[in-house]
Structure formats: C-alpha cells, structure tokens
Amino acid sequence: MSKGLKVFLSLAAAALLLGSVFGLVVTVGAEKPSQGEPRLEIKLHTREEIMTCAYKVYGDDQQGMWVAKTIIRNVGDVPARDFRIAYKIEGYTDWTSTEVYPLILPGQTVRDYCWPNLDDAKVKEISTKTPVELKMRYEHDGLDSPVEDTEKIYLLGKNDFTFTSLEEDDIFTFSDAFDNYPLLAAFVTPNEETVKSMANQISGGLETVISDQDAYTAFLRSFDILRQYGVRYIMEPSGFWTENQAQYVQYPHETILRASGTCLDLAICMAALMEAVGIRSYVALIPGHAIPVIQLPQSGELYAIESTFIDRDYVLSHYPGETSPEVTALECMDIAARQIKAAMEEGSYILIDIEKSWEQGVMPIW
C-alpha cells in the first residue's frame, strides 16, 4: 500500500470517528428538556382586624388564627426551586423566620401562613383601632431580588372585642354570631393585683378549693362585696367598628376601679374573682346577656348568678316586684337559673370554659 493511500485512509477514519462523536453529542443535547423561568401566581390574604386582647393566640399555629395566608400556585411548566417567604408587621414584629419550600412543581399549590409574635409592650399600649402594614416577602431561584407585597390591617384596642369573624351570610345560629367567644377568656385576669386584693376579702376563712359549701359561699360573697363597693350596672353600648358587631370590654380591675360595668364586664369580673380563689368559673352567653357561672369542686354542680342585679337601684326601678326590696344574692341565683334554662331550651346558649380556653393558649395580657 502506497504511503499516500495510507494517509488518505487514516484521515477518512478520523473523520468518521469525529462525525460519530459529534452525532452522539447532538443526539444527547436534543433529548435534554428546555429550561425556562417558573411562573408563579401568588396571592396574599389577610385578616382585616386583630384583637389585641388575645394577641398571643395569633402567634400559635395550633389555633388556626393566622394573620395572613399566602397562596402560591405554580401555573407554568417549570418547577420553582428554593422558594422562601417571610412576613413582618411594621412596628410590631421583625421578619418572621423564613419558610423554605425546596420544590414547587408545575400545577402544585402551596399555602403558607403568618403566625406573628407581636411585641408585648407595644401591644398593651394600643387603646384604639390602629392601622398597620403587613408585609410579605418572597424569593426563589431565578429571581434577581426579593419581591414584596403589602396589605393594611387593623390592630384593635386592647378593650375591643369582635364577637364573630364570620361574614353575615355565614351566620345561621346563635353560636355563629359569637364564634369568637373562647377569646373572651383573655379578659379574665385572676392574677392582677386589684383582683387578688378583693379575692382575699372573699376567701377569708374558706377552703374554696376542696369544699362545695365554701365555694358556694365565696360566690355569694363576691356578689355582696361588689355591691358594697358600689358597683353599678351600665347598659351595653352599640359599637360597630366593622361590619360585625363589637363591644368595648373592661378588664376586671377596670370594672372594680370604675365601680361600673356592662353585663359582660360584671360576668368577667366575677369569673376572675372566682378563679383567683381557686374556683373553676365560666361565662354563660344567652341572647343579649352574659351571666357568671361557677363549678363546685367536689360535686361538679354549676351555679349561676344574675350579676347585673348587684345594682339594687337598677333592679327596683326596672324590675319592680321581681325580687324583694333587698335583692338578695340567693334571689339573683334563682333568676339566673331560670334565664339559662330558657335559653338552653331555645338552643341559644354558650358556656365559655375559662380554664379550657387558657389551656388552649387564650391567655390574659395582664
């Protein structure tokens, strides 16, 4: 074989090999899926109002009382990788711990929630409805910089209570109209100094934790002592800070120091006094009214009292003949029992278990 022929054959073989490799590379490259940017649809939803009387419950992810909810939908054909999201309530929280979603696949929907830990001292200073900005910030692989969205929400004053968070079209029963009722336990403050001072007067010489008779006696004493302090009943105001009915609710020390309160204020005050002496207490809600209730430690029997009748002048002027001129505590217990029985028969009765609400995180701020 001539030298020229050998050279030609070598070049041909090399060209054939190079062509095969190039063809392989082209083939592999053609099978690799094309990459693009993820397409996310992101919507921020917030509560319009936060009840600062029970602000701690909004930071508890076991309660379902989220402040904000973000819905993230991947509407594209490319996964979103390393999606990171955080929230901030301007002036009341820092950025929350960033939640990370490593992969959001095409067609997948993710729901993320904001459970803020509000600054204790600042919350206690809020006395009126206060607008604040809630910020949501997110980023993911492929974004040049984080994206923020902002919504205005309102922090209600520490005395402001909204009875329901449901829309009007969703309210069908008495319970629906008061679906926030467990949060009223935040107003029951047995450890506040004014409450403890009065509780000491009530419990003197009594073994309220172990004796049914002593617990019963303490309940009657609390009624009589509040009357001796000159506590009066005042009519409930019609407060509508939102589309839902709301009311200014006093803390027990405010009721004692002001010597006046609505039916709800008085029921909460008596509940706090009873809890302060170790007696399990409740607040019964019936249409247009609130009544304090205790549970005896041994038998477990429940007893209620008409706390608005602490105000003897009110009773004698508005309900002449309903009681004796003395308007005794025992008479007021009978009246409360009849009211509760009638409400139960109508199916319009809620019993707020104060201690159960505390166990579920609805704690007083005082």
Contacts in CASP RR format, 6 or more apart in sequence:
PFRMAT RR
TARGET T0000
AUTHOR 0000-0000-0000
METHOD contacts of the structure
MODEL  1
MSKGLKVFLSLAAAALLLGSVFGLVVTVGAEKPSQGEPRLEIKLHTREEI
MTCAYKVYGDDQQGMWVAKTIIRNVGDVPARDFRIAYKIEGYTDWTSTEV
YPLILPGQTVRDYCWPNLDDAKVKEISTKTPVELKMRYEHDGLDSPVEDT
EKIYLLGKNDFTFTSLEEDDIFTFSDAFDNYPLLAAFVTPNEETVKSMAN
QISGGLETVISDQDAYTAFLRSFDILRQYGVRYIMEPSGFWTENQAQYVQ
YPHETILRASGTCLDLAICMAALMEAVGIRSYVALIPGHAIPVIQLPQSG
ELYAIESTFIDRDYVLSHYPGETSPEVTALECMDIAARQIKAAMEEGSYI
LIDIEKSWEQGVMPIW
35 78 0 8 1.000
36 78 0 8 1.000
37 78 0 8 1.000
37 142 0 8 1.000
38 74 0 8 1.000
38 76 0 8 1.000
38 78 0 8 1.000
38 79 0 8 1.000
38 80 0 8 1.000
38 81 0 8 1.000
38 104 0 8 1.000
38 140 0 8 1.000
38 142 0 8 1.000
39 74 0 8 1.000
39 75 0 8 1.000
39 76 0 8 1.000
39 77 0 8 1.000
39 78 0 8 1.000
40 72 0 8 1.000
40 73 0 8 1.000
40 74 0 8 1.000
40 75 0 8 1.000
40 80 0 8 1.000
40 83 0 8 1.000
40 104 0 8 1.000
40 140 0 8 1.000
41 72 0 8 1.000
41 73 0 8 1.000
41 75 0 8 1.000
42 70 0 8 1.000
42 71 0 8 1.000
42 72 0 8 1.000
42 73 0 8 1.000
42 138 0 8 1.000
42 149 0 8 1.000
43 70 0 8 1.000
43 71 0 8 1.000
44 68 0 8 1.000
44 69 0 8 1.000
44 70 0 8 1.000
44 136 0 8 1.000
44 149 0 8 1.000
44 151 0 8 1.000
45 68 0 8 1.000
45 69 0 8 1.000
45 70 0 8 1.000
45 71 0 8 1.000
46 67 0 8 1.000
46 68 0 8 1.000
46 69 0 8 1.000
46 134 0 8 1.000
46 151 0 8 1.000
46 153 0 8 1.000
47 66 0 8 1.000
47 67 0 8 1.000
47 68 0 8 1.000
47 153 0 8 1.000
47 165 0 8 1.000
48 153 0 8 1.000
48 154 0 8 1.000
48 242 0 8 1.000
49 129 0 8 1.000
49 153 0 8 1.000
49 154 0 8 1.000
49 155 0 8 1.000
49 156 0 8 1.000
49 162 0 8 1.000
49 241 0 8 1.000
49 242 0 8 1.000
50 58 0 8 1.000
50 67 0 8 1.000
50 153 0 8 1.000
50 154 0 8 1.000
50 155 0 8 1.000
50 156 0 8 1.000
51 156 0 8 1.000
51 160 0 8 1.000
51 161 0 8 1.000
51 162 0 8 1.000
51 180 0 8 1.000
51 183 0 8 1.000
52 118 0 8 1.000
52 123 0 8 1.000
52 126 0 8 1.000
52 155 0 8 1.000
52 156 0 8 1.000
52 157 0 8 1.000
52 158 0 8 1.000
52 160 0 8 1.000
52 365 0 8 1.000
53 156 0 8 1.000
53 157 0 8 1.000
53 158 0 8 1.000
53 159 0 8 1.000
53 160 0 8 1.000
53 161 0 8 1.000
53 183 0 8 1.000
53 186 0 8 1.000
53 187 0 8 1.000
53 249 0 8 1.000
53 365 0 8 1.000
54 183 0 8 1.000
54 186 0 8 1.000
54 362 0 8 1.000
55 118 0 8 1.000
55 123 0 8 1.000
55 365 0 8 1.000
56 118 0 8 1.000
56 361 0 8 1.000
56 362 0 8 1.000
56 363 0 8 1.000
56 365 0 8 1.000
57 63 0 8 1.000
57 65 0 8 1.000
57 183 0 8 1.000
57 186 0 8 1.000
57 361 0 8 1.000
57 362 0 8 1.000
58 65 0 8 1.000
58 66 0 8 1.000
58 67 0 8 1.000
58 115 0 8 1.000
58 116 0 8 1.000
58 118 0 8 1.000
59 65 0 8 1.000
59 67 0 8 1.000
59 115 0 8 1.000
59 116 0 8 1.000
59 117 0 8 1.000
59 118 0 8 1.000
60 115 0 8 1.000
60 361 0 8 1.000
61 113 0 8 1.000
61 115 0 8 1.000
62 360 0 8 1.000
63 360 0 8 1.000
63 361 0 8 1.000
66 113 0 8 1.000
66 114 0 8 1.000
66 115 0 8 1.000
67 87 0 8 1.000
67 89 0 8 1.000
67 114 0 8 1.000
67 115 0 8 1.000
67 116 0 8 1.000
67 134 0 8 1.000
67 153 0 8 1.000
68 87 0 8 1.000
68 113 0 8 1.000
68 114 0 8 1.000
68 134 0 8 1.000
68 136 0 8 1.000
68 151 0 8 1.000
69 111 0 8 1.000
69 112 0 8 1.000
69 113 0 8 1.000
69 114 0 8 1.000
70 85 0 8 1.000
70 111 0 8 1.000
70 112 0 8 1.000
70 113 0 8 1.000
70 114 0 8 1.000
70 136 0 8 1.000
70 138 0 8 1.000
71 109 0 8 1.000
71 110 0 8 1.000
71 111 0 8 1.000
72 83 0 8 1.000
72 85 0 8 1.000
72 101 0 8 1.000
72 104 0 8 1.000
72 109 0 8 1.000
72 110 0 8 1.000
72 111 0 8 1.000
72 112 0 8 1.000
72 138 0 8 1.000
73 107 0 8 1.000
73 108 0 8 1.000
73 109 0 8 1.000
73 110 0 8 1.000
74 80 0 8 1.000
74 104 0 8 1.000
74 105 0 8 1.000
74 106 0 8 1.000
74 107 0 8 1.000
74 108 0 8 1.000
74 109 0 8 1.000
75 106 0 8 1.000
75 107 0 8 1.000
76 106 0 8 1.000
76 107 0 8 1.000
77 106 0 8 1.000
78 106 0 8 1.000
79 103 0 8 1.000
79 104 0 8 1.000
79 105 0 8 1.000
79 106 0 8 1.000
80 101 0 8 1.000
80 103 0 8 1.000
80 104 0 8 1.000
80 140 0 8 1.000
80 141 0 8 1.000
81 102 0 8 1.000
81 103 0 8 1.000
81 140 0 8 1.000
81 141 0 8 1.000
82 100 0 8 1.000
82 101 0 8 1.000
82 102 0 8 1.000
82 140 0 8 1.000
82 141 0 8 1.000
83 100 0 8 1.000
83 101 0 8 1.000
83 102 0 8 1.000
83 104 0 8 1.000
83 110 0 8 1.000
83 138 0 8 1.000
83 139 0 8 1.000
83 140 0 8 1.000
84 98 0 8 1.000
84 99 0 8 1.000
84 100 0 8 1.000
84 101 0 8 1.000
84 138 0 8 1.000
84 139 0 8 1.000
84 140 0 8 1.000
85 98 0 8 1.000
85 99 0 8 1.000
85 101 0 8 1.000
85 112 0 8 1.000
85 136 0 8 1.000
85 137 0 8 1.000
85 138 0 8 1.000
86 95 0 8 1.000
86 96 0 8 1.000
86 97 0 8 1.000
86 98 0 8 1.000
86 99 0 8 1.000
86 136 0 8 1.000
86 137 0 8 1.000
86 138 0 8 1.000
87 93 0 8 1.000
87 95 0 8 1.000
87 96 0 8 1.000
87 114 0 8 1.000
87 116 0 8 1.000
87 134 0 8 1.000
87 135 0 8 1.000
87 136 0 8 1.000
87 137 0 8 1.000
88 94 0 8 1.000
88 95 0 8 1.000
88 96 0 8 1.000
88 134 0 8 1.000
88 135 0 8 1.000
88 137 0 8 1.000
89 116 0 8 1.000
89 118 0 8 1.000
89 132 0 8 1.000
89 133 0 8 1.000
89 134 0 8 1.000
89 135 0 8 1.000
89 153 0 8 1.000
90 132 0 8 1.000
90 133 0 8 1.000
90 134 0 8 1.000
90 135 0 8 1.000
91 119 0 8 1.000
91 122 0 8 1.000
91 132 0 8 1.000
92 116 0 8 1.000
92 118 0 8 1.000
92 119 0 8 1.000
92 122 0 8 1.000
92 123 0 8 1.000
92 132 0 8 1.000
92 155 0 8 1.000
93 116 0 8 1.000
93 117 0 8 1.000
93 118 0 8 1.000
93 119 0 8 1.000
95 137 0 8 1.000
96 114 0 8 1.000
96 115 0 8 1.000
96 116 0 8 1.000
99 112 0 8 1.000
101 110 0 8 1.000
101 112 0 8 1.000
104 110 0 8 1.000
114 134 0 8 1.000
114 136 0 8 1.000
120 365 0 8 1.000
123 155 0 8 1.000
123 158 0 8 1.000
123 365 0 8 1.000
124 158 0 8 1.000
124 365 0 8 1.000
126 155 0 8 1.000
126 156 0 8 1.000
126 157 0 8 1.000
126 158 0 8 1.000
127 157 0 8 1.000
127 158 0 8 1.000
127 159 0 8 1.000
128 157 0 8 1.000
129 154 0 8 1.000
129 155 0 8 1.000
129 156 0 8 1.000
129 157 0 8 1.000
129 160 0 8 1.000
129 241 0 8 1.000
130 154 0 8 1.000
130 155 0 8 1.000
130 156 0 8 1.000
130 157 0 8 1.000
131 152 0 8 1.000
131 153 0 8 1.000
131 154 0 8 1.000
132 152 0 8 1.000
132 153 0 8 1.000
132 154 0 8 1.000
132 155 0 8 1.000
133 150 0 8 1.000
133 151 0 8 1.000
133 152 0 8 1.000
133 153 0 8 1.000
134 150 0 8 1.000
134 151 0 8 1.000
134 152 0 8 1.000
134 153 0 8 1.000
135 148 0 8 1.000
135 149 0 8 1.000
135 150 0 8 1.000
136 148 0 8 1.000
136 149 0 8 1.000
136 150 0 8 1.000
136 151 0 8 1.000
137 146 0 8 1.000
137 147 0 8 1.000
137 148 0 8 1.000
137 149 0 8 1.000
138 146 0 8 1.000
138 147 0 8 1.000
139 145 0 8 1.000
139 146 0 8 1.000
139 147 0 8 1.000
156 162 0 8 1.000
156 241 0 8 1.000
156 246 0 8 1.000
158 365 0 8 1.000
159 248 0 8 1.000
159 249 0 8 1.000
159 250 0 8 1.000
159 251 0 8 1.000
159 254 0 8 1.000
160 241 0 8 1.000
160 246 0 8 1.000
160 247 0 8 1.000
160 248 0 8 1.000
160 249 0 8 1.000
161 180 0 8 1.000
161 183 0 8 1.000
161 184 0 8 1.000
161 187 0 8 1.000
161 246 0 8 1.000
161 247 0 8 1.000
161 248 0 8 1.000
161 249 0 8 1.000
162 180 0 8 1.000
162 241 0 8 1.000
162 242 0 8 1.000
162 244 0 8 1.000
162 245 0 8 1.000
162 246 0 8 1.000
163 177 0 8 1.000
163 178 0 8 1.000
163 179 0 8 1.000
163 180 0 8 1.000
163 181 0 8 1.000
163 244 0 8 1.000
163 245 0 8 1.000
163 246 0 8 1.000
163 247 0 8 1.000
164 171 0 8 1.000
164 176 0 8 1.000
164 177 0 8 1.000
164 178 0 8 1.000
164 179 0 8 1.000
164 180 0 8 1.000
164 244 0 8 1.000
164 245 0 8 1.000
165 179 0 8 1.000
165 180 0 8 1.000
165 244 0 8 1.000
166 176 0 8 1.000
166 179 0 8 1.000
166 244 0 8 1.000
168 243 0 8 1.000
170 176 0 8 1.000
171 177 0 8 1.000
174 287 0 8 1.000
174 347 0 8 1.000
174 348 0 8 1.000
174 349 0 8 1.000
174 350 0 8 1.000
175 350 0 8 1.000
177 245 0 8 1.000
178 285 0 8 1.000
178 350 0 8 1.000
181 285 0 8 1.000
181 350 0 8 1.000
181 352 0 8 1.000
182 352 0 8 1.000
182 356 0 8 1.000
182 357 0 8 1.000
182 360 0 8 1.000
182 362 0 8 1.000
183 357 0 8 1.000
183 362 0 8 1.000
184 249 0 8 1.000
184 264 0 8 1.000
184 268 0 8 1.000
184 283 0 8 1.000
184 352 0 8 1.000
184 357 0 8 1.000
185 352 0 8 1.000
185 353 0 8 1.000
185 354 0 8 1.000
185 357 0 8 1.000
185 358 0 8 1.000
185 362 0 8 1.000
185 364 0 8 1.000
186 357 0 8 1.000
186 362 0 8 1.000
186 363 0 8 1.000
186 364 0 8 1.000
186 365 0 8 1.000
187 249 0 8 1.000
187 250 0 8 1.000
187 251 0 8 1.000
187 252 0 8 1.000
187 268 0 8 1.000
187 364 0 8 1.000
188 252 0 8 1.000
188 268 0 8 1.000
188 271 0 8 1.000
188 272 0 8 1.000
188 275 0 8 1.000
188 281 0 8 1.000
188 283 0 8 1.000
188 354 0 8 1.000
188 364 0 8 1.000
189 195 0 8 1.000
189 251 0 8 1.000
189 252 0 8 1.000
189 253 0 8 1.000
189 272 0 8 1.000
189 364 0 8 1.000
189 366 0 8 1.000
190 196 0 8 1.000
190 199 0 8 1.000
190 272 0 8 1.000
190 273 0 8 1.000
190 275 0 8 1.000
190 276 0 8 1.000
191 276 0 8 1.000
191 364 0 8 1.000
191 366 0 8 1.000
192 251 0 8 1.000
192 252 0 8 1.000
192 253 0 8 1.000
192 272 0 8 1.000
192 364 0 8 1.000
192 366 0 8 1.000
193 253 0 8 1.000
194 252 0 8 1.000
194 253 0 8 1.000
194 256 0 8 1.000
194 257 0 8 1.000
195 252 0 8 1.000
195 253 0 8 1.000
195 256 0 8 1.000
195 272 0 8 1.000
195 273 0 8 1.000
195 276 0 8 1.000
196 276 0 8 1.000
198 225 0 8 1.000
198 229 0 8 1.000
198 256 0 8 1.000
198 273 0 8 1.000
199 273 0 8 1.000
199 276 0 8 1.000
199 277 0 8 1.000
201 221 0 8 1.000
201 225 0 8 1.000
202 218 0 8 1.000
202 221 0 8 1.000
202 222 0 8 1.000
202 225 0 8 1.000
202 273 0 8 1.000
202 277 0 8 1.000
203 218 0 8 1.000
203 277 0 8 1.000
205 214 0 8 1.000
206 214 0 8 1.000
206 215 0 8 1.000
206 217 0 8 1.000
206 218 0 8 1.000
206 277 0 8 1.000
207 214 0 8 1.000
208 214 0 8 1.000
208 215 0 8 1.000
208 218 0 8 1.000
208 277 0 8 1.000
208 278 0 8 1.000
208 279 0 8 1.000
208 297 0 8 1.000
209 215 0 8 1.000
209 278 0 8 1.000
209 279 0 8 1.000
209 297 0 8 1.000
210 297 0 8 1.000
210 298 0 8 1.000
211 297 0 8 1.000
211 298 0 8 1.000
212 296 0 8 1.000
212 297 0 8 1.000
212 298 0 8 1.000
212 299 0 8 1.000
212 300 0 8 1.000
212 301 0 8 1.000
215 279 0 8 1.000
215 294 0 8 1.000
215 296 0 8 1.000
215 297 0 8 1.000
216 296 0 8 1.000
216 303 0 8 1.000
218 274 0 8 1.000
218 277 0 8 1.000
218 279 0 8 1.000
219 270 0 8 1.000
219 274 0 8 1.000
219 279 0 8 1.000
219 294 0 8 1.000
219 303 0 8 1.000
219 305 0 8 1.000
220 305 0 8 1.000
220 329 0 8 1.000
220 330 0 8 1.000
222 270 0 8 1.000
222 273 0 8 1.000
222 274 0 8 1.000
223 270 0 8 1.000
223 305 0 8 1.000
223 307 0 8 1.000
223 310 0 8 1.000
223 329 0 8 1.000
223 332 0 8 1.000
224 329 0 8 1.000
226 256 0 8 1.000
226 266 0 8 1.000
226 269 0 8 1.000
226 270 0 8 1.000
226 307 0 8 1.000
226 310 0 8 1.000
227 310 0 8 1.000
227 311 0 8 1.000
227 312 0 8 1.000
229 256 0 8 1.000
229 259 0 8 1.000
230 259 0 8 1.000
231 255 0 8 1.000
231 256 0 8 1.000
231 259 0 8 1.000
231 260 0 8 1.000
231 261 0 8 1.000
231 266 0 8 1.000
231 310 0 8 1.000
231 311 0 8 1.000
232 259 0 8 1.000
232 260 0 8 1.000
232 261 0 8 1.000
232 310 0 8 1.000
232 311 0 8 1.000
232 313 0 8 1.000
232 314 0 8 1.000
233 260 0 8 1.000
233 261 0 8 1.000
233 262 0 8 1.000
233 263 0 8 1.000
233 266 0 8 1.000
233 308 0 8 1.000
233 309 0 8 1.000
233 310 0 8 1.000
233 311 0 8 1.000
233 314 0 8 1.000
234 260 0 8 1.000
234 261 0 8 1.000
234 262 0 8 1.000
235 262 0 8 1.000
236 247 0 8 1.000
236 262 0 8 1.000
236 263 0 8 1.000
236 264 0 8 1.000
236 288 0 8 1.000
237 247 0 8 1.000
237 248 0 8 1.000
237 262 0 8 1.000
239 245 0 8 1.000
239 246 0 8 1.000
239 247 0 8 1.000
239 248 0 8 1.000
240 246 0 8 1.000
247 262 0 8 1.000
247 264 0 8 1.000
249 262 0 8 1.000
249 264 0 8 1.000
249 265 0 8 1.000
249 268 0 8 1.000
250 258 0 8 1.000
250 261 0 8 1.000
250 262 0 8 1.000
250 265 0 8 1.000
250 268 0 8 1.000
250 269 0 8 1.000
251 268 0 8 1.000
251 364 0 8 1.000
251 366 0 8 1.000
252 268 0 8 1.000
252 269 0 8 1.000
252 272 0 8 1.000
252 273 0 8 1.000
253 366 0 8 1.000
254 265 0 8 1.000
255 261 0 8 1.000
255 265 0 8 1.000
255 266 0 8 1.000
255 268 0 8 1.000
255 269 0 8 1.000
256 269 0 8 1.000
261 269 0 8 1.000
262 290 0 8 1.000
263 288 0 8 1.000
263 289 0 8 1.000
263 290 0 8 1.000
263 291 0 8 1.000
263 307 0 8 1.000
263 308 0 8 1.000
264 283 0 8 1.000
264 290 0 8 1.000
266 290 0 8 1.000
266 292 0 8 1.000
266 307 0 8 1.000
266 308 0 8 1.000
266 310 0 8 1.000
267 283 0 8 1.000
267 284 0 8 1.000
267 290 0 8 1.000
267 291 0 8 1.000
267 292 0 8 1.000
267 307 0 8 1.000
268 283 0 8 1.000
268 290 0 8 1.000
268 292 0 8 1.000
269 307 0 8 1.000
270 281 0 8 1.000
270 292 0 8 1.000
270 305 0 8 1.000
270 307 0 8 1.000
271 281 0 8 1.000
271 282 0 8 1.000
271 283 0 8 1.000
271 292 0 8 1.000
271 354 0 8 1.000
272 281 0 8 1.000
274 280 0 8 1.000
274 281 0 8 1.000
274 292 0 8 1.000
274 294 0 8 1.000
275 281 0 8 1.000
275 354 0 8 1.000
275 355 0 8 1.000
279 294 0 8 1.000
279 295 0 8 1.000
279 297 0 8 1.000
280 294 0 8 1.000
280 295 0 8 1.000
280 297 0 8 1.000
280 354 0 8 1.000
280 355 0 8 1.000
281 292 0 8 1.000
281 293 0 8 1.000
281 294 0 8 1.000
281 295 0 8 1.000
281 354 0 8 1.000
281 355 0 8 1.000
282 292 0 8 1.000
282 293 0 8 1.000
282 294 0 8 1.000
282 295 0 8 1.000
282 302 0 8 1.000
282 351 0 8 1.000
282 352 0 8 1.000
282 353 0 8 1.000
282 354 0 8 1.000
283 290 0 8 1.000
283 291 0 8 1.000
283 292 0 8 1.000
283 293 0 8 1.000
283 351 0 8 1.000
283 352 0 8 1.000
283 354 0 8 1.000
284 290 0 8 1.000
284 291 0 8 1.000
284 292 0 8 1.000
284 293 0 8 1.000
284 304 0 8 1.000
284 340 0 8 1.000
284 343 0 8 1.000
284 349 0 8 1.000
284 350 0 8 1.000
284 351 0 8 1.000
284 352 0 8 1.000
285 349 0 8 1.000
285 350 0 8 1.000
285 351 0 8 1.000
285 352 0 8 1.000
286 339 0 8 1.000
286 340 0 8 1.000
286 342 0 8 1.000
286 343 0 8 1.000
286 348 0 8 1.000
286 349 0 8 1.000
286 350 0 8 1.000
287 343 0 8 1.000
287 346 0 8 1.000
287 348 0 8 1.000
289 339 0 8 1.000
291 304 0 8 1.000
291 305 0 8 1.000
291 306 0 8 1.000
291 307 0 8 1.000
291 336 0 8 1.000
291 339 0 8 1.000
291 340 0 8 1.000
292 304 0 8 1.000
292 305 0 8 1.000
292 307 0 8 1.000
293 302 0 8 1.000
293 303 0 8 1.000
293 304 0 8 1.000
293 340 0 8 1.000
293 351 0 8 1.000
294 302 0 8 1.000
294 303 0 8 1.000
295 301 0 8 1.000
295 302 0 8 1.000
296 302 0 8 1.000
296 303 0 8 1.000
303 333 0 8 1.000
304 333 0 8 1.000
304 336 0 8 1.000
304 337 0 8 1.000
304 339 0 8 1.000
304 340 0 8 1.000
305 329 0 8 1.000
305 332 0 8 1.000
305 333 0 8 1.000
305 336 0 8 1.000
306 332 0 8 1.000
306 333 0 8 1.000
306 335 0 8 1.000
306 336 0 8 1.000
306 339 0 8 1.000
307 332 0 8 1.000
308 314 0 8 1.000
309 315 0 8 1.000
309 323 0 8 1.000
309 327 0 8 1.000
309 331 0 8 1.000
309 332 0 8 1.000
309 335 0 8 1.000
312 326 0 8 1.000
312 327 0 8 1.000
315 322 0 8 1.000
315 323 0 8 1.000
315 327 0 8 1.000
316 325 0 8 1.000
316 327 0 8 1.000
322 335 0 8 1.000
323 331 0 8 1.000
323 332 0 8 1.000
323 335 0 8 1.000
324 331 0 8 1.000
340 349 0 8 1.000
343 349 0 8 1.000
END
